[in-house]
Amino acid sequence: MDINDIIKEENLVYKRPRLLTSKAFSYCPGCGHGTTHKIIAEVIDEMGIQDKTIGVAPVGCSVFAYDYMNVDMQEAAHGRASAVATGIKRVMPDRIVFSYQGDGDLAAIGTAETIHTVNRGENILMVFVNNGVYGMTGGQMAPTTLLGMKTTTSPYGREIALSGHPLKITNLLAQLPGSYYVTRQAAHSAAAVRKLKKAVQASFHYQSLNKGTCFIEVVTNCPSGWKMTPIESNKWLEENMFPMYPLGDLKTPAQTMN
């Protein structure tokens, strides 16, 4: 590396992580999936674990993850990503295994798999992208949809009498003895990205300790599903999603030990 390369590297503000493939993202403009992909790929690259990392993506917007991350990826049936990840980890315990799932997948059709995976303390990382709707299939109401929130299947807003309360599944999982590290983060700002990256780094590190399940909820937006511009959706995210799903650690290793 000559002096010009060194100067360029020192002044570098952004570069595409090496572990992202050259394929352009198909996500809607402003969607948080792309940023979350970038963070995961960046951490895997920086930790030097590309050759032993295996990701699992099910149905939904998350299904495209295997097109964009240059690590071994396995597709799972709708809601079954944590079950597939469990099988992979048990057969190959030396691998770093993570699932990448949306709220319609993880907290609806996959509720049973999610709860029992964490309750058993499977030694994997589960990344849970919560945008409050079924993003891929048209913006229908999800378990995480807020009260009063309008979707294609709740055009007058979600009602408790008809659909119950929004499901804070991350809070439930934090109570299970099998969970080791549980946190809720976001990816809508530079500060949020830095915190999310630290959470991903910690989770991959904790997996080497074989202490239980790491779980990261990423509260994000869905501009298309919410019928908003990216800027409008980020503002709505802060004003409406974060009060229901406050960011921060729900369970840390120190709490687990106690």
CORHU-V131975 format. One record per residue. N is the residue number from 1. PHI is phi in whole degrees, 0 to 359 (none if undefined). OMEGA is omega as a letter, one per 20 degrees, with the letter a starting at -180 (999 if undefined). Layout:
BEGIN
n=N phi=PHI omega=OMEGA
n=N phi=PHI omega=OMEGA
END
This chain:
BEGIN
n=1 phi=none omega=a
n=2 phi=273 omega=a
n=3 phi=298 omega=r
n=4 phi=293 omega=r
n=5 phi=294 omega=r
n=6 phi=297 omega=r
n=7 phi=298 omega=r
n=8 phi=298 omega=a
n=9 phi=293 omega=a
n=10 phi=292 omega=a
n=11 phi=266 omega=a
n=12 phi=291 omega=r
n=13 phi=263 omega=a
n=14 phi=210 omega=r
n=15 phi=212 omega=r
n=16 phi=288 omega=r
n=17 phi=302 omega=a
n=18 phi=299 omega=a
n=19 phi=275 omega=r
n=20 phi=275 omega=r
n=21 phi=290 omega=a
n=22 phi=280 omega=a
n=23 phi=289 omega=a
n=24 phi=290 omega=r
n=25 phi=300 omega=r
n=26 phi=261 omega=a
n=27 phi=291 omega=r
n=28 phi=297 omega=r
n=29 phi=304 omega=r
n=30 phi=90 omega=a
n=31 phi=294 omega=a
n=32 phi=281 omega=a
n=33 phi=299 omega=a
n=34 phi=299 omega=r
n=35 phi=295 omega=r
n=36 phi=295 omega=r
n=37 phi=303 omega=a
n=38 phi=300 omega=a
n=39 phi=296 omega=a
n=40 phi=299 omega=r
n=41 phi=298 omega=a
n=42 phi=297 omega=a
n=43 phi=294 omega=r
n=44 phi=300 omega=r
n=45 phi=297 omega=a
n=46 phi=294 omega=r
n=47 phi=276 omega=r
n=48 phi=67 omega=a
n=49 phi=243 omega=a
n=50 phi=303 omega=a
n=51 phi=286 omega=r
n=52 phi=236 omega=r
n=53 phi=259 omega=r
n=54 phi=230 omega=r
n=55 phi=253 omega=r
n=56 phi=232 omega=r
n=57 phi=235 omega=a
n=58 phi=261 omega=a
n=59 phi=273 omega=a
n=60 phi=118 omega=r
n=61 phi=302 omega=a
n=62 phi=294 omega=a
n=63 phi=298 omega=a
n=64 phi=282 omega=a
n=65 phi=305 omega=a
n=66 phi=289 omega=r
n=67 phi=280 omega=a
n=68 phi=247 omega=a
n=69 phi=254 omega=a
n=70 phi=274 omega=r
n=71 phi=226 omega=r
n=72 phi=298 omega=a
n=73 phi=231 omega=r
n=74 phi=231 omega=r
n=75 phi=275 omega=r
n=76 phi=238 omega=r
n=77 phi=295 omega=a
n=78 phi=304 omega=r
n=79 phi=86 omega=a
n=80 phi=255 omega=a
n=81 phi=299 omega=a
n=82 phi=291 omega=r
n=83 phi=291 omega=r
n=84 phi=294 omega=r
n=85 phi=299 omega=r
n=86 phi=300 omega=r
n=87 phi=298 omega=a
n=88 phi=297 omega=a
n=89 phi=294 omega=a
n=90 phi=290 omega=r
n=91 phi=284 omega=a
n=92 phi=232 omega=a
n=93 phi=296 omega=r
n=94 phi=276 omega=r
n=95 phi=274 omega=r
n=96 phi=268 omega=a
n=97 phi=240 omega=r
n=98 phi=221 omega=r
n=99 phi=253 omega=a
n=100 phi=229 omega=a
n=101 phi=224 omega=r
n=102 phi=268 omega=a
n=103 phi=288 omega=r
n=104 phi=296 omega=a
n=105 phi=280 omega=a
n=106 phi=287 omega=a
n=107 phi=256 omega=r
n=108 phi=238 omega=a
n=109 phi=294 omega=a
n=110 phi=259 omega=a
n=111 phi=304 omega=a
n=112 phi=298 omega=r
n=113 phi=300 omega=a
n=114 phi=299 omega=a
n=115 phi=297 omega=a
n=116 phi=286 omega=r
n=117 phi=300 omega=a
n=118 phi=289 omega=a
n=119 phi=297 omega=r
n=120 phi=283 omega=a
n=121 phi=71 omega=r
n=122 phi=301 omega=a
n=123 phi=275 omega=a
n=124 phi=227 omega=r
n=125 phi=254 omega=r
n=126 phi=248 omega=r
n=127 phi=258 omega=a
n=128 phi=243 omega=a
n=129 phi=267 omega=a
n=130 phi=250 omega=r
n=131 phi=243 omega=r
n=132 phi=78 omega=r
n=133 phi=212 omega=r
n=134 phi=278 omega=a
n=135 phi=289 omega=a
n=136 phi=292 omega=a
n=137 phi=263 omega=r
n=138 phi=125 omega=r
n=139 phi=81 omega=r
n=140 phi=286 omega=r
n=141 phi=295 omega=r
n=142 phi=244 omega=r
n=143 phi=302 omega=a
n=144 phi=268 omega=a
n=145 phi=302 omega=a
n=146 phi=286 omega=r
n=147 phi=297 omega=a
n=148 phi=80 omega=a
n=149 phi=285 omega=a
n=150 phi=273 omega=r
n=151 phi=225 omega=a
n=152 phi=293 omega=r
n=153 phi=252 omega=r
n=154 phi=223 omega=a
n=155 phi=297 omega=r
n=156 phi=255 omega=r
n=157 phi=101 omega=r
n=158 phi=293 omega=r
n=159 phi=242 omega=r
n=160 phi=298 omega=a
n=161 phi=299 omega=a
n=162 phi=267 omega=a
n=163 phi=236 omega=r
n=164 phi=77 omega=a
n=165 phi=275 omega=r
n=166 phi=302 omega=a
n=167 phi=269 omega=r
n=168 phi=269 omega=a
n=169 phi=293 omega=r
n=170 phi=295 omega=r
n=171 phi=297 omega=r
n=172 phi=296 omega=a
n=173 phi=293 omega=r
n=174 phi=295 omega=a
n=175 phi=277 omega=a
n=176 phi=281 omega=a
n=177 phi=295 omega=a
n=178 phi=280 omega=r
n=179 phi=277 omega=a
n=180 phi=254 omega=r
n=181 phi=220 omega=a
n=182 phi=230 omega=a
n=183 phi=216 omega=r
n=184 phi=237 omega=a
n=185 phi=230 omega=r
n=186 phi=216 omega=a
n=187 phi=217 omega=a
n=188 phi=266 omega=a
n=189 phi=214 omega=a
n=190 phi=299 omega=r
n=191 phi=296 omega=r
n=192 phi=294 omega=r
n=193 phi=299 omega=r
n=194 phi=298 omega=r
n=195 phi=291 omega=r
n=196 phi=297 omega=r
n=197 phi=298 omega=r
n=198 phi=297 omega=r
n=199 phi=294 omega=r
n=200 phi=294 omega=r
n=201 phi=301 omega=a
n=202 phi=297 omega=a
n=203 phi=294 omega=r
n=204 phi=294 omega=r
n=205 phi=293 omega=a
n=206 phi=299 omega=a
n=207 phi=299 omega=r
n=208 phi=290 omega=r
n=209 phi=274 omega=r
n=210 phi=57 omega=a
n=211 phi=253 omega=a
n=212 phi=142 omega=a
n=213 phi=276 omega=r
n=214 phi=258 omega=a
n=215 phi=223 omega=r
n=216 phi=241 omega=r
n=217 phi=270 omega=r
n=218 phi=248 omega=r
n=219 phi=279 omega=a
n=220 phi=221 omega=a
n=221 phi=256 omega=r
n=222 phi=219 omega=a
n=223 phi=308 omega=a
n=224 phi=290 omega=a
n=225 phi=293 omega=r
n=226 phi=273 omega=a
n=227 phi=60 omega=a
n=228 phi=224 omega=r
n=229 phi=286 omega=r
n=230 phi=305 omega=a
n=231 phi=295 omega=r
n=232 phi=299 omega=a
n=233 phi=292 omega=r
n=234 phi=294 omega=r
n=235 phi=293 omega=r
n=236 phi=295 omega=r
n=237 phi=303 omega=a
n=238 phi=295 omega=a
n=239 phi=277 omega=a
n=240 phi=238 omega=a
n=241 phi=286 omega=a
n=242 phi=295 omega=r
n=243 phi=299 omega=r
n=244 phi=280 omega=a
n=245 phi=237 omega=a
n=246 phi=295 omega=a
n=247 phi=281 omega=r
n=248 phi=133 omega=r
n=249 phi=285 omega=r
n=250 phi=259 omega=r
n=251 phi=205 omega=a
n=252 phi=244 omega=r
n=253 phi=305 omega=r
n=254 phi=297 omega=r
n=255 phi=290 omega=r
n=256 phi=297 omega=a
n=257 phi=295 omega=r
n=258 phi=281 omega=999
END
